[in-house]
Amino acid sequence: MAVTKGKVPVSADLERNSDWMSQELGVDRSFDVIRRDISIGDRKAALFFVDGFAKDEIMERILTTFAMLQPQDLRPTPMKQVFHRYLSYIEVETTDDLHDAVSKVLAGPLALVIDGISEIIIIDAREYPVRGPQEPDLEKVVRGSRDGFVETVVFNTALIRRRIRDPKLRMEMVQVGRRSKTDVCISYIEDIANDKLVQRVKDKINQIDIDGIPMAEKSVEELIAPGSFWNPLPRVRYSERPDVAAAHLLEGHVLIIVDTSPSVIILPSTLWHHLQHAEEFRQSLGVGIFIRLLRFAAVFLSVFLMPLWLLLATNPQYLPESLAFIGAAEPGSISLPIQFILAELGINLMRMAAIHTPASLTTALGLIAAVLIGDIAISVGLFSPEVVLYTAIAAVAIFATPSLELGQANTLFRLFLIVSVAVLGLPGFAGAVFLILLLLIGTKSFGVPYLWPLIPFNLRSFRDILIRPPVPTQNLRPFAGPSKDYKRQATPGRAAAKPEPEKVRIKLENGPASRRKRRERKKIW
């Protein structure tokens, strides 16, 4: 978090305040930081702002009002008259600290310094350069909303507020970075989110001591949830869709919204959160279940298809006679393990090239990759046709993974399995799978096991993960902690319960069934 400097009190001397702020802001050295000397009822005043952040219409209206004021209009208390009567803008506050005033100006608002007044008026009339809300490229849906988060934190919070009009929805703003002072918003629903989780997130963000976070949300993630070289699994989920963010808030998650980034951090997140997509809930129940199961199968193939085929192709003794056709009909002039490694590196190289290729040339790049590289490599006998086929299937399956971060982690797992099979054969494959499972079991996201509800096992939640649940059956919140509002709706087919007397209610809450439910919810934490 930004280190606060010692307080510099605002004095009643205009020149002292203005000179101090001009020096700190570099008015004479930075062309975009402007000081405008004005007069308010024959009192000298100075207006500080950053060019490009201030709304011209609002400034013109304020300056016109001030120019028409007479000395008697400011009596008997100039500060009260200016602030409460003549400054007719909505977002206005005061500060008695010059350091705070400088920080506010650099964030976009205007600072009004008036002679004889020992307070500075902050006018939040900023306007950031921003693009309109558009559908995110990574999370497109056939049906559904087309708006997405943008690079301005205020707009992003408004998109969430539009979907959740709950007075318990909290948007707490802090600043991160001694120099960048980036706005970071912590969002949660107060009577749903677990208190320990919320406090843990706040503490980690408050402990950040760095000069700036130019990479925005990714820098925040690495600072509050540091990973390791050996663990590529993503422990937070990113989303650019307001409806996805709102759905996670209603489940008890915490959001971190970083200014200048269109991606929102969702935590905690398990492996299964990275395998969900909004498209499943925008289609009918049967179609949604089919899409989810197909996605699970695609993710499994993306990791295990190439290593398994390589294991069986290089060890045909493991195959029964009915599957003897599995293998390379034309092995190629390069050994199969080297072919797979080269193909894997080539696919990732093409992905990197596509990112840096202009949109108008992307089709040409795809033709070069498919025709010139793939076809010619088979024609000259360097690659086996089966290697190219299974590499293409695995690449398509990786793109079917909703989470880009999980897809990249699965790519590393697949490469690790291929190398293990190439070196040690079946023992290498078994050992690599065991190490990957061990990594999954040992990973946690802010205290939540990465494989929950599989490990530890929770039948109801695991069933809802495997099969997309109908909305009428989503009665409980999977991540609502103990003593929170974990119930989403009444049980279908049952009438609303009548209010119970206090003694009966206490007896029911302390009964065996209620104690068992509380213990199950506490397992998460």
PATIRO-635161 format. One line per field, with one value per residue (C-alpha): residue number from 1; residue in three letters; y, x, z. Coordinates in Angstrom, 2 decimals. Each point is the difference from the previous one (the first is absolute). Example, Ala and Ser with C-alpha at 12.3 -4.5 7.8 and 13.67 -1.06 7.14 Angstrom:
! PATIRO-635161
i = 1,2
aa = Ala,Ser
v = -4.50,3.44
u = 12.30,1.37
w = 7.80,-0.66
! end
This chain:
! PATIRO-635161
i = 1,2,3,4,5,6,7,8,9,10,11,12,13,14,15,16,17,18,19,20,21,22,23,24,25,26,27,28,29,30,31,32,33,34,35,36,37,38,39,40,41,42,43,44,45,46,47,48,49,50,51,52,53,54,55,56,57,58,59,60,61,62,63,64,65,66,67,68,69,70,71,72,73,74,75,76,77,78,79,80,81,82,83,84,85,86,87,88,89,90,91,92,93,94,95,96,97,98,99,100,101,102,103,104,105,106,107,108,109,110,111,112,113,114,115,116,117,118,119,120,121,122,123,124,125,126,127,128,129,130,131,132,133,134,135,136,137,138,139,140,141,142,143,144,145,146,147,148,149,150,151,152,153,154,155,156,157,158,159,160,161,162,163,164,165,166,167,168,169,170,171,172,173,174,175,176,177,178,179,180,181,182,183,184,185,186,187,188,189,190,191,192,193,194,195,196,197,198,199,200,201,202,203,204,205,206,207,208,209,210,211,212,213,214,215,216,217,218,219,220,221,222,223,224,225,226,227,228,229,230,231,232,233,234,235,236,237,238,239,240,241,242,243,244,245,246,247,248,249,250,251,252,253,254,255,256,257,258,259,260,261,262,263,264,265,266,267,268,269,270,271,272,273,274,275,276,277,278,279,280,281,282,283,284,285,286,287,288,289,290,291,292,293,294,295,296,297,298,299,300,301,302,303,304,305,306,307,308,309,310,311,312,313,314,315,316,317,318,319,320,321,322,323,324,325,326,327,328,329,330,331,332,333,334,335,336,337,338,339,340,341,342,343,344,345,346,347,348,349,350,351,352,353,354,355,356,357,358,359,360,361,362,363,364,365,366,367,368,369,370,371,372,373,374,375,376,377,378,379,380,381,382,383,384,385,386,387,388,389,390,391,392,393,394,395,396,397,398,399,400,401,402,403,404,405,406,407,408,409,410,411,412,413,414,415,416,417,418,419,420,421,422,423,424,425,426,427,428,429,430,431,432,433,434,435,436,437,438,439,440,441,442,443,444,445,446,447,448,449,450,451,452,453,454,455,456,457,458,459,460,461,462,463,464,465,466,467,468,469,470,471,472,473,474,475,476,477,478,479,480,481,482,483,484,485,486,487,488,489,490,491,492,493,494,495,496,497,498,499,500,501,502,503,504,505,506,507,508,509,510,511,512,513,514,515,516,517,518,519,520,521,522,523,524,525
aa = Met,Ala,Val,Thr,Lys,Gly,Lys,Val,Pro,Val,Ser,Ala,Asp,Leu,Glu,Arg,Asn,Ser,Asp,Trp,Met,Ser,Gln,Glu,Leu,Gly,Val,Asp,Arg,Ser,Phe,Asp,Val,Ile,Arg,Arg,Asp,Ile,Ser,Ile,Gly,Asp,Arg,Lys,Ala,Ala,Leu,Phe,Phe,Val,Asp,Gly,Phe,Ala,Lys,Asp,Glu,Ile,Met,Glu,Arg,Ile,Leu,Thr,Thr,Phe,Ala,Met,Leu,Gln,Pro,Gln,Asp,Leu,Arg,Pro,Thr,Pro,Met,Lys,Gln,Val,Phe,His,Arg,Tyr,Leu,Ser,Tyr,Ile,Glu,Val,Glu,Thr,Thr,Asp,Asp,Leu,His,Asp,Ala,Val,Ser,Lys,Val,Leu,Ala,Gly,Pro,Leu,Ala,Leu,Val,Ile,Asp,Gly,Ile,Ser,Glu,Ile,Ile,Ile,Ile,Asp,Ala,Arg,Glu,Tyr,Pro,Val,Arg,Gly,Pro,Gln,Glu,Pro,Asp,Leu,Glu,Lys,Val,Val,Arg,Gly,Ser,Arg,Asp,Gly,Phe,Val,Glu,Thr,Val,Val,Phe,Asn,Thr,Ala,Leu,Ile,Arg,Arg,Arg,Ile,Arg,Asp,Pro,Lys,Leu,Arg,Met,Glu,Met,Val,Gln,Val,Gly,Arg,Arg,Ser,Lys,Thr,Asp,Val,Cys,Ile,Ser,Tyr,Ile,Glu,Asp,Ile,Ala,Asn,Asp,Lys,Leu,Val,Gln,Arg,Val,Lys,Asp,Lys,Ile,Asn,Gln,Ile,Asp,Ile,Asp,Gly,Ile,Pro,Met,Ala,Glu,Lys,Ser,Val,Glu,Glu,Leu,Ile,Ala,Pro,Gly,Ser,Phe,Trp,Asn,Pro,Leu,Pro,Arg,Val,Arg,Tyr,Ser,Glu,Arg,Pro,Asp,Val,Ala,Ala,Ala,His,Leu,Leu,Glu,Gly,His,Val,Leu,Ile,Ile,Val,Asp,Thr,Ser,Pro,Ser,Val,Ile,Ile,Leu,Pro,Ser,Thr,Leu,Trp,His,His,Leu,Gln,His,Ala,Glu,Glu,Phe,Arg,Gln,Ser,Leu,Gly,Val,Gly,Ile,Phe,Ile,Arg,Leu,Leu,Arg,Phe,Ala,Ala,Val,Phe,Leu,Ser,Val,Phe,Leu,Met,Pro,Leu,Trp,Leu,Leu,Leu,Ala,Thr,Asn,Pro,Gln,Tyr,Leu,Pro,Glu,Ser,Leu,Ala,Phe,Ile,Gly,Ala,Ala,Glu,Pro,Gly,Ser,Ile,Ser,Leu,Pro,Ile,Gln,Phe,Ile,Leu,Ala,Glu,Leu,Gly,Ile,Asn,Leu,Met,Arg,Met,Ala,Ala,Ile,His,Thr,Pro,Ala,Ser,Leu,Thr,Thr,Ala,Leu,Gly,Leu,Ile,Ala,Ala,Val,Leu,Ile,Gly,Asp,Ile,Ala,Ile,Ser,Val,Gly,Leu,Phe,Ser,Pro,Glu,Val,Val,Leu,Tyr,Thr,Ala,Ile,Ala,Ala,Val,Ala,Ile,Phe,Ala,Thr,Pro,Ser,Leu,Glu,Leu,Gly,Gln,Ala,Asn,Thr,Leu,Phe,Arg,Leu,Phe,Leu,Ile,Val,Ser,Val,Ala,Val,Leu,Gly,Leu,Pro,Gly,Phe,Ala,Gly,Ala,Val,Phe,Leu,Ile,Leu,Leu,Leu,Leu,Ile,Gly,Thr,Lys,Ser,Phe,Gly,Val,Pro,Tyr,Leu,Trp,Pro,Leu,Ile,Pro,Phe,Asn,Leu,Arg,Ser,Phe,Arg,Asp,Ile,Leu,Ile,Arg,Pro,Pro,Val,Pro,Thr,Gln,Asn,Leu,Arg,Pro,Phe,Ala,Gly,Pro,Ser,Lys,Asp,Tyr,Lys,Arg,Gln,Ala,Thr,Pro,Gly,Arg,Ala,Ala,Ala,Lys,Pro,Glu,Pro,Glu,Lys,Val,Arg,Ile,Lys,Leu,Glu,Asn,Gly,Pro,Ala,Ser,Arg,Arg,Lys,Arg,Arg,Glu,Arg,Lys,Lys,Ile,Trp
v = 0.00,3.54,1.28,3.10,2.94,2.32,2.30,3.53,2.13,2.50,3.58,3.06,1.50,-0.59,0.60,-2.50,-2.71,0.68,0.12,-3.26,-1.79,1.47,-1.31,-3.48,-0.29,1.46,2.58,1.76,-3.26,-2.13,1.42,-1.95,1.20,3.38,2.72,2.54,3.17,1.31,2.40,-0.90,3.04,2.08,-2.83,-1.50,-3.71,-2.65,-3.03,-3.03,-2.82,-2.40,0.79,-2.87,-1.09,2.98,0.37,3.24,0.57,-0.36,2.29,2.65,-0.07,0.25,2.84,1.91,-0.26,1.18,2.96,1.35,-0.02,3.26,0.52,0.15,-3.39,-1.66,1.42,-0.88,-3.24,-0.24,-3.73,-0.84,2.20,-1.37,-3.64,-0.27,2.69,0.95,-3.20,-1.85,-3.12,-3.41,-1.55,2.54,-0.46,1.89,-0.83,1.73,-1.94,1.23,-3.49,-1.31,2.85,-0.79,-3.69,0.91,2.29,-2.73,-2.39,2.36,2.34,3.76,1.78,3.48,2.10,3.23,2.76,0.27,-3.53,-2.78,-2.76,-1.10,-0.88,-3.16,-0.10,-3.44,1.15,-2.45,-1.77,-2.82,-1.02,-3.23,-2.34,-1.13,-3.28,-2.76,-3.75,-1.57,-1.97,-2.81,-0.52,0.29,-1.52,-0.74,1.51,2.39,3.45,1.61,2.41,-0.57,1.65,2.93,1.64,2.39,-1.33,2.27,-1.31,-3.59,0.42,1.57,-3.05,-2.22,2.29,-0.18,-3.76,-0.13,2.73,-1.25,2.58,-2.56,0.09,1.65,1.80,0.93,2.05,-0.01,1.27,-2.23,1.22,2.73,1.77,-1.36,0.27,-2.32,-0.27,-3.55,-0.86,-2.95,-1.11,-2.47,-0.46,0.64,-2.53,-2.78,0.08,-1.66,2.58,-1.75,-0.09,3.70,1.00,-2.19,1.67,3.47,-0.80,-1.32,3.06,2.36,-1.75,0.74,2.29,0.69,3.11,-0.79,-2.68,0.87,-3.53,0.62,-3.14,-2.44,1.89,-0.01,-3.75,-0.79,2.28,-1.44,-3.61,-0.63,-3.15,-2.12,-1.17,-3.56,0.86,1.53,-0.47,3.26,0.63,2.90,0.27,2.88,1.17,2.90,-0.70,1.90,-2.80,-2.55,2.32,0.57,-3.74,-0.59,2.79,-1.72,-3.21,1.69,0.81,3.19,2.13,2.16,2.73,1.82,3.32,-0.03,-3.69,-1.55,-3.29,-0.61,-2.39,-2.58,-1.83,-2.57,-2.17,-3.74,-2.12,-0.28,3.75,0.17,-2.57,1.89,2.30,2.33,-1.79,-3.01,2.14,1.88,-3.19,-2.49,-2.51,-2.94,2.06,1.49,-3.45,-1.20,3.04,-0.44,-3.73,0.59,2.69,-2.33,-2.64,2.56,1.12,-3.64,-0.63,3.16,-1.37,-3.79,-0.72,0.61,-1.67,-3.06,-0.47,0.40,-2.59,-2.53,0.71,-0.56,-2.97,-2.06,-2.91,1.85,-0.09,-2.83,-1.48,1.94,3.29,-1.03,2.66,2.74,1.19,1.75,-1.54,2.19,0.81,2.71,0.68,1.55,-2.01,0.34,1.70,2.67,0.47,0.63,2.44,1.90,0.02,1.30,2.77,0.83,0.33,2.37,1.95,0.45,1.18,2.59,1.10,0.39,2.44,2.25,-0.36,2.71,-1.17,0.34,-2.50,-2.58,-2.10,-0.04,-1.13,-2.88,-1.11,0.05,-2.09,-2.53,-0.39,0.89,-1.28,-2.89,-1.43,0.35,-1.50,-3.12,-0.07,0.02,-2.68,2.04,-0.35,-2.84,0.88,-1.30,2.40,2.97,-1.28,-0.49,3.26,1.84,-1.69,0.92,3.61,0.32,-1.51,2.56,2.80,-1.60,0.67,3.11,1.20,1.15,-0.42,-3.59,-0.78,1.18,-2.07,-3.06,0.59,-0.23,-3.14,-1.60,0.80,-1.41,-3.24,-0.31,0.39,-2.48,-2.60,0.56,-0.54,-2.68,-1.44,-1.31,0.66,3.54,0.55,-1.39,2.05,3.20,-0.51,-0.62,3.21,2.03,-1.43,0.73,3.59,0.36,-1.42,2.20,3.26,2.37,3.26,2.25,-2.97,-1.93,-3.36,0.17,-3.22,0.81,-1.44,-3.15,0.21,0.36,-1.68,1.71,-1.96,2.78,2.53,-2.53,-1.05,3.64,0.28,-3.07,0.74,3.54,0.39,1.48,3.42,-1.13,-2.53,2.47,0.38,0.36,2.16,-2.18,2.52,1.69,-0.41,-0.93,2.24,1.66,0.06,-3.26,-0.50,1.44,-0.92,-2.02,-3.69,-0.45,-1.27,1.16,2.96,2.68,-0.89,1.94,1.99,-2.21,0.95,0.85,-3.14,-2.30,1.73,-0.40,-3.65,-0.66,1.83,-2.07,-3.31,-2.88,0.74,3.67,-0.85,-2.46,2.62,2.53,-2.53,-0.67,3.70,0.45,-2.69,2.49,2.32
u = 0.00,1.12,2.21,-1.60,2.33,-0.13,-2.98,0.58,-2.88,-1.70,0.57,-2.15,2.72,-0.84,3.53,1.50,-2.52,0.21,3.78,0.27,-2.45,1.62,3.36,-1.34,-2.04,2.71,-2.29,2.83,1.61,-2.99,-2.11,-3.12,-0.12,-1.73,-0.38,-2.75,-0.07,-3.55,-1.99,-3.03,-1.77,3.20,1.83,2.99,-0.21,1.86,-1.29,2.27,-0.86,1.48,-0.81,-1.91,-1.69,-2.27,-3.37,-0.02,-3.75,0.10,3.04,-1.62,-3.17,1.93,2.23,-3.04,-1.69,3.11,0.51,-3.47,0.49,0.35,1.81,-3.29,-0.96,2.73,-1.10,-0.03,2.02,1.68,0.69,-3.59,-1.39,2.28,-0.27,-3.69,-1.62,1.92,1.89,-2.90,1.88,-0.87,3.33,1.77,2.06,2.60,3.44,2.38,3.08,2.08,1.37,-3.54,-0.93,2.94,-0.96,-3.57,1.09,2.19,-2.96,-2.13,-2.09,0.55,1.40,-1.32,2.18,-1.56,1.85,-0.86,-1.43,2.03,-1.71,0.24,-3.13,0.27,-2.37,-0.30,-0.74,2.36,-0.57,2.33,0.68,-1.98,-1.43,-3.62,-1.02,0.43,-0.36,3.30,1.85,0.88,-3.50,-2.43,-3.47,-2.60,-2.76,0.41,1.21,2.61,1.46,3.36,2.30,2.13,3.17,-1.76,-0.79,-3.03,-1.68,0.73,-1.56,-3.06,-0.38,-0.04,-2.37,-2.38,-0.31,0.08,-2.07,0.75,0.75,2.40,2.21,3.23,2.48,3.03,2.70,3.69,3.10,2.95,3.46,2.11,0.32,-2.81,-2.68,-2.22,-3.62,-0.90,-3.58,-0.86,-3.57,-2.09,-3.48,0.32,-2.52,1.08,3.79,2.04,1.40,3.36,0.39,-0.85,2.38,2.76,-0.34,0.04,3.07,1.93,-0.81,0.87,3.37,1.00,3.04,1.12,0.59,-2.68,-2.09,0.05,-1.16,-3.09,-1.92,2.82,2.37,-2.60,-0.53,3.69,0.30,-2.93,0.19,3.64,0.52,3.06,2.00,-1.26,-3.68,-1.50,-3.60,-1.99,-1.32,-2.24,-2.46,-0.18,-3.18,-0.96,-3.74,-2.11,-2.58,2.69,1.39,-3.48,-0.70,3.19,-0.86,-3.30,1.91,2.11,3.13,2.04,0.84,3.07,-0.50,3.16,-0.13,1.38,-0.90,-3.10,0.53,-1.44,1.68,-2.34,1.13,0.13,-0.13,0.33,0.85,-3.69,-0.54,2.50,-2.05,-3.30,-1.30,-2.97,-1.19,-1.07,-2.53,-1.21,-1.28,-2.70,0.74,0.72,2.22,1.80,0.74,1.27,2.27,1.46,0.70,1.49,2.26,1.19,0.81,1.87,2.11,0.84,1.03,2.08,2.19,0.06,-0.67,3.52,1.89,-2.29,0.31,3.78,0.12,-2.04,1.77,3.45,-1.16,-2.38,0.19,-2.46,-2.67,-2.51,-0.40,-3.22,1.93,3.11,-0.73,1.02,3.44,1.90,-0.47,2.83,2.26,1.97,3.70,-0.06,-0.82,-3.58,0.86,2.04,-2.83,-2.49,2.30,0.68,-3.71,-0.84,2.56,-1.23,-3.63,0.97,2.23,-2.94,-2.15,2.60,0.33,-3.78,-0.03,2.56,-1.45,-2.36,-3.59,0.12,2.88,-1.31,-1.64,3.22,1.89,-2.46,0.44,3.77,-0.18,-2.48,1.16,3.66,1.21,-2.35,-0.56,3.58,1.36,-2.10,0.82,3.77,-0.28,1.11,-3.27,-2.46,-3.58,-1.29,2.25,-1.41,-3.57,0.25,1.87,-2.79,-2.67,1.86,0.40,-3.72,-0.81,2.25,-1.95,-3.21,1.23,-1.88,2.91,3.04,2.19,-1.14,0.55,3.59,0.53,-1.44,2.43,2.92,-1.49,-0.36,3.60,1.15,-1.92,1.47,3.56,-0.67,-1.37,2.92,2.57,-1.54,-2.97,-2.88,1.67,0.72,-3.62,-1.32,2.48,-0.82,-3.75,0.60,2.03,-2.68,-2.72,2.17,0.38,-3.75,-0.73,2.58,-1.05,-2.34,-1.64,-0.30,-0.56,-2.35,1.33,0.51,-1.95,-2.93,-2.67,1.75,2.68,-1.41,-3.05,-3.39,-2.59,-2.50,2.58,1.92,-3.21,-0.71,3.50,-0.25,-3.53,-1.19,-2.71,-3.42,-0.54,-2.96,2.28,2.79,-1.09,3.31,3.06,3.09,2.46,-2.07,1.97,-1.33,-2.64,-0.75,-3.05,0.72,-3.57,-0.82,-3.67,-2.73,-0.20,-2.19,-3.47,0.00,-1.85,1.89,0.49,-1.93,1.96,0.91,0.09,3.44,0.33,-1.03,2.39,2.95,-0.86,-0.11,3.29,1.72,-1.48,2.08,-0.93,0.97,3.27,0.83,-0.68,2.21,2.82,-0.28,0.21,2.98,1.91,0.55,1.91
w = 0.00,-0.60,2.81,1.52,0.47,2.98,-0.01,-1.32,1.32,-2.27,1.11,-0.56,-2.26,-3.65,-1.25,2.40,-0.92,-3.74,-0.12,1.96,-2.30,-3.12,1.15,0.80,-3.19,-2.23,-1.54,-1.86,-1.16,-1.02,-2.79,1.00,3.63,0.00,2.59,-0.72,2.12,0.41,2.17,2.13,1.38,0.00,1.76,-1.75,-0.77,-1.96,-1.83,-0.53,-2.42,-2.55,-3.61,-1.56,3.24,0.65,-1.69,-1.98,0.40,3.77,0.32,-2.17,2.09,3.29,-1.20,-1.34,3.40,1.84,-2.35,0.83,3.78,1.91,3.35,1.90,-1.41,2.06,3.32,2.85,-0.54,-3.43,0.24,0.87,-2.75,-2.72,1.00,0.82,-2.11,-3.12,-0.80,-1.58,-1.00,1.43,1.00,2.22,3.16,2.03,1.36,2.39,-1.18,-2.94,-0.68,-0.28,-2.35,-2.29,-0.09,-0.86,-2.86,-1.49,0.16,-2.10,2.21,0.20,3.06,0.83,2.32,1.35,1.81,3.67,0.23,1.64,-1.97,-3.62,-1.94,-2.13,-2.98,-1.59,-3.54,-1.69,-3.27,-1.00,-3.58,-0.24,-2.59,0.08,1.65,-2.58,0.07,1.14,-2.65,2.43,1.43,-2.88,0.17,-2.66,2.12,2.87,0.85,-2.24,2.52,1.60,2.48,-1.14,1.30,2.40,3.47,0.51,-3.15,1.03,3.43,-1.65,-2.28,3.09,1.91,-2.93,0.54,3.80,1.66,3.47,2.72,1.49,-3.10,1.05,-2.26,2.11,-1.72,0.91,-1.77,-0.87,-0.98,1.52,-3.35,-2.17,2.74,-2.01,1.11,1.05,0.92,2.29,-0.69,1.99,1.46,3.69,1.31,-2.41,-0.33,2.72,2.42,0.31,-3.78,-0.36,2.78,-1.46,-3.39,1.57,2.07,-2.99,-2.10,2.85,0.38,-3.61,0.00,-3.55,-2.09,-2.58,-1.69,-3.71,-0.88,2.14,0.99,-0.78,2.28,2.77,-0.41,0.33,3.02,1.97,-1.23,-0.88,-2.02,-0.62,-2.96,0.53,0.25,-3.15,1.18,0.16,3.50,-0.95,-2.84,-2.44,-1.66,-2.23,0.22,2.56,0.17,0.89,2.68,1.44,0.10,1.99,2.44,0.71,0.73,2.67,-1.99,0.25,-3.04,-0.48,-2.61,-1.03,-1.81,-3.58,-0.41,-1.61,1.87,3.45,2.45,1.56,3.11,1.35,-3.10,-0.39,-3.02,-0.88,-0.10,-2.86,-1.92,0.16,-2.70,-0.23,-3.16,2.11,1.88,-3.09,-1.66,0.93,2.74,-2.32,-2.27,2.99,1.44,-3.39,-0.39,3.48,-0.40,-3.44,1.44,2.76,-2.61,-2.11,2.96,0.79,-3.61,-0.09,2.79,-0.51,-3.68,-1.34,2.89,-0.05,-3.76,0.22,2.82,-1.99,-3.30,1.52,2.11,-2.18,2.47,2.23,-2.73,-0.44,-3.46,-0.59,0.39,-1.87,-2.65,2.46,-0.92,-2.73,-3.44,-1.30,2.97,-1.80,-0.05,3.51,3.11,1.24,3.33,-1.80,-2.50,2.80,1.77,-3.23,-0.86,3.48,-0.26,-3.52,1.15,2.80,-2.36,-2.37,2.88,0.94,-3.62,-0.31,2.94,-1.68,-3.51,-1.33,-0.35,-3.78,-0.18,2.49,-2.74,-2.00,3.10,0.49,-3.61,0.36,3.17,-1.39,-3.60,-0.23,3.37,0.83,-3.47,-1.19,3.24,-0.68,-3.72,0.51,2.69,2.99,1.94,0.33,-1.08,3.35,1.89,-1.90,0.49,3.76,0.45,-1.82,2.14,3.20,-1.19,-0.75,3.40,1.71,-1.69,1.32,3.54,1.26,2.13,-1.95,3.09,0.58,-3.70,0.23,3.17,-1.77,-2.88,2.44,1.56,-3.44,-0.90,3.36,-0.67,-3.50,1.28,2.82,-2.44,-2.38,2.77,2.25,-1.87,2.10,3.40,-1.13,-1.03,3.30,2.02,-1.89,0.49,3.70,0.33,-1.79,2.27,3.02,-1.18,-0.48,3.45,1.73,-1.68,1.81,-0.98,3.05,2.27,-2.30,-1.34,-3.76,-0.67,2.30,-0.01,-1.24,2.71,2.65,-1.46,0.00,-1.95,-0.68,-1.12,-2.10,-1.72,-0.88,-1.47,-2.22,-1.20,-0.57,2.67,-0.80,1.51,2.19,1.77,0.83,3.60,1.83,-0.57,-0.43,1.50,2.71,3.21,3.43,1.63,-3.35,-2.26,-1.81,-1.26,-3.43,-0.34,1.60,-0.83,-3.14,0.76,3.63,1.34,1.81,3.63,2.60,2.55,2.92,3.66,1.34,2.12,-2.85,-2.40,2.38,0.53,-3.76,-0.62,2.67,-1.14,-1.46,-3.62,0.27,1.72,-2.77,-2.69,1.78,0.21,-3.75,-0.78,2.30,-1.90,-2.80,2.30
! end
